[in-house]
Each structure stands twice: as C-alpha cells, then as structure tokens.
C-alpha cells in the first residue's frame, strides 16, 4: 500500500520501463456482440495479475488475444516489446499459455507430450530431456512421466497443462481459469505452484473466484461485460470491499433503540435471534463504543465482525449502483 | 518445425487402431483385386501368346491394380484427413500450436507431411504386389515408375483436399463426407462434358482427376499432368492455411 504520491509516481516510471505486456485499447467483436470493449493495461516483470470477472465477462477472449490465439478487432498487444500482430513469432516465444481447457493429447504419455511441446517451442534436441525433467519436477509430475494423459486425474492434467506453458521458461505465463473443476486440495496445490511461478515469470491468470485472487495475485483487474472496471492492487481491492456495517451476535440482546442511539450508528437490522446488522457512518466506526456498552450492560456479546462486500456487490458498487448491503453507503 | 508436427501426426495415427486397420483393409482388398487380375491374365495368356504386339504383364496387371488402388484410396484418404484439424479444433488443442512460435504455413505443411509419410507407406505396400511378379517374369519398370509417381501425386491431391475440408469444420465426420464428396465429383466430372461441344468437354476433362491419372498408368509422363497435380495440392494447401488463419480473425 503506497499512500505517498511520490512513491506512486516512481512506481509508474518503473512500470513503464519494465512492463512485459502492454495491452492498448483492445476491442473484440463476435458479430454484433462486443466481447471486449476498450481494455488497456500493462503487466510488469514479476507481477501476478488476476483477471477477475463473472462468467462471460470477456476474460477468456482477452487472454486469447494476448496469447495470439485470436486477433483483436482493434487495439494492440505487445509482449516484451514485440507486437503480437506484426511479430507474432518473437512475441509468442516469450509466452506460455494454458487455455481454459488444457490442450492435451490423451493418447500421449506425459513425457511424450512435454517433449512435443518443448520441440514446438524450439528447444534444441540436446536440451530436451533436461527441460522435460526440470519442468516435471517443478510441477510435481515426476512420478507420472510414463503414464498416458488420458489416465490422469483432472488435477494432474491441469499440472501437465501448466508444465506445457512453462517448459520453455517464458517471460510471461497466461493461465485461463487454472483451478476450475478441481477439488479443494488440488486447488491449493495449483495455487502454491502458481505462487512459485511468480518468482521467475510474470503471470496473468483469470478466475471468477475472489479469494483466489486475494491468495495469489498482487494486482487485480476487474472486467465486466467486456469493460475494464478496476485496475488496482490487492490492498486497494480490499479497501473497496470494506462495507460500513458490522454483524453482532448477543446472548442477551439489548433493545434495538439502545443500539440506534449509539454515536455514528445509522440503522440497525434485526436478523435472527440475537443477530443484528448495524450500519454506521464510514467516519464513525462504533466498535469501541459497542464493546464498552456491551460490557457495561451485560449483553453477552459473542461475535462482532465487520462485513465485507461480496464480489458481486463490489461489481455493483464499481458499476455505479449501490451495494445491496449498504444502502446508506456513500456512492 | 514441420518435422516436429509431422512426427506428432504420424505418432497419433499409429497410436490409434485407425491407421493399422486402414493399412490392413486396403491391402486385403487390393490383394484380392490383384489376384483376380492375375487369374484373368492367366486365362488370356494362351490367346495373347498368338498375338503380335499383345499387351504385356505390366499393362495387364499393374495398370488395373493402380487404377483400383486410386478408387479405394479415394474412399479411404478422407477418413485419414478428417481428424487433422477438426479434431484439434473440437478438443481445443489447436491453441497449443497457435501459442507456439509457429506460422500457419508450418502447421498445415507439418500435418500434410505427416499424412504423406503414412500414405507413402501405403504406396510402398501396394507397390510390393506387382514387384512380386518378378519371381516369374519381367516388368516394364518405366511404366511401373510412372504409375507409382501418378498414385503418389494423386494421394497428395487427396490429402491436400481432405486437409482443407478438415480445416473448415469442427466435426471430423462432416470433413470426411465433404472431402469424399468433392473428390468423387472431381473424379467423375469429365462425364458431364462427354458428347457435348468440345470446349465444355475439354474444360471438365481438364478438371477431372482421372484424366490426368490415366496417362501415367499407361506410362505417359506428361509435364501437364504433373503440373496439374502440383497445382491442385498447392491450391488446397494455401486454402487450408488461409482458413486456419481466418479462424483467429474477427468475423
């Protein structure tokens, strides 16, 4: 979190110098439908960028355009200074891409498949075996090298997909929904793997799961109906998600009127037996006051938690509407 | 790079039972036709012995064998080409090729080369049959050579057209049906012109695959025919490259 404007400016300068991916005013139409509408951003070296949005927001289309699988209707993508339209070969050499559906050949063994991807990325025959065994080790595939891809579990197939994307040690790794369809343990393993990738590569990943972005990314883009709504750090996102409401649980709840009379409290909703939602003015957080009164009045306060907006609510907030949970919140 | 993609195609072909069963079925059918042709020749032989300028063993056996092989492979090659692009499109594995530093030309030529290596193997197996005649007689090697060249060029044309059809669709079966239909049409297109005015006849005759293949079976190696086949292959390969590239572009 950099509050100092000078530091921000310095960071900006550094950004422009070491940006690996530059996306400028990208548009893509499918017939009359505008899937991606004026999206621009940059990604720096060593950054993990999360592309967040609901299904159908245009995340995959954006990633397909960055990886050169789709040509944009308008706009420019450059990877490490190479333009994807005019120098696709040089640009793609810097890039590893895992689409939503991993591009695997089920009839191949893991070793065969990885050797093939390595050869496609012009790794010399002499370094082939070393590259394959290194990437297998990184992705935890060493034990399944001789198995057919068709016989692997979804989690292992996803790892093979990631291995394929990083086998030529590209500068940029693009992962489209890398954890979709996996069980919680596999998700954790893949997240750890992505976190490890960040030490050597810049990573862009797309997801519709907010905690995923919070867990592994250091910057987030929110995209909705093809438009880029937010380009912020994770800390910035967290700030936006703070709603000005508290949920309180009492064993011996006081009168609603008593709570309403506390300084800064604007409204009190009775939820369940003993559950209360309390909206307050953003400048006056009444937490201290409530604690004091609860102790003095023997209300049996057993839970006090600040409410966070859900991703959906953040969307609504960012698109200009008002979040359902905080009707009094300043827009 | 072309070799890498060709190697992958060949490997995938032989990892599935399709390649083996096609090699076997084609060989069995052609062997049957070949044996019945030998039988026919042996029946005629006493009469042929009395004729001056009688057709030799090459004209009597090799030419019909390669003629039959062309028809059988016209049915079979679309089955081999159908999956080349459309299956990758359907399984969404094309992005592996698209995100690698490759040009569309390399992708198409790689797939074409892989299939041609397989078809060369098939051609070798077919050519072994007439070579077996050497055990009991002599062959006109010039005619055999042009027949092999002719079948090679013809298979290249089948493969190029099939590859283009495969690049059009995500449904392998549609690609096979389309490829087979178009090949058959180009095979029999000269029927339309026959008996009519000469310009139509010569135009349709020129387009027909069979009109350019037959002279090669008789041992007539004309540069016109060879250029026709080369043009045919180039046209459909270029169309396939264009089509693959067009898939990325906005509609």
Interface residues (C-beta under 8 A of the other chain):
Chain A: X28 X29 X30 X31 X64 X67 X68 X69 X70 X71 X72 X73 X88 X89 X90 X92 X93 X95 X96 X97 X99 X101 X103 X104 X105 X107 X108 X112 X116 X117 X119 X120 X121 X122 X164
Chain B: X1 X4 X5 X8 X11 X12 X15 X16 X91 X92 X93 X94 X95 X96 X97 X98 X99 X100 X101 X102 X103 X248 X249 X250 X251
